[in-house]
Amino acid sequence: MRRLPASPRPDDWAGAAAFPRSSNLGPRTVDSGGAGMAAIGHMGKTSYHLAMDAVIDHYLDSGATAPALVVFQTDGGPVSRPAAERHLCKAARLPLFWQFVGFGDPHGRQFDFLRRLDDLAVPGRRVVDNAGFFHAGEDPGKMPDGELYDRLVGEFPRWLTAARAAGITGTA
């Protein structure tokens, strides 16, 4: 996984959480040039809700209050769609934006759920739109750095504005 600078304006975000599924890392803090980065390793099956719980707990336990970008990469759908949707909706009240990144077969149906999560109703299901999704291809390493960065952070500014307006994060 490539490391990216968090933001041209680091005051806008506290950090990122990455899910490198091919490793067995435990929760840890990584120095990323001013922004905190939590790396949580292999979670076993694609149990989105367990991984989301780990990120939420890590964020709350850290005492952080600044907005954070969670980069959640996966090659498949969740074992429990209702649990994943419920966790995303509950997390909408926290200063966390979830950027889901799919990799693998771009024509596979395993990402239909993530596309649906990205479009959950606001305010019907969540107080703000706190998630994005994009497919990075069968080999994400082939995606040019600029395109990867743009897609990772593309929805973050809109979320930050909505989160501030909803009182989830501090004011501008």
Disulfide bonds with the S-S distance in Angstrom:
none
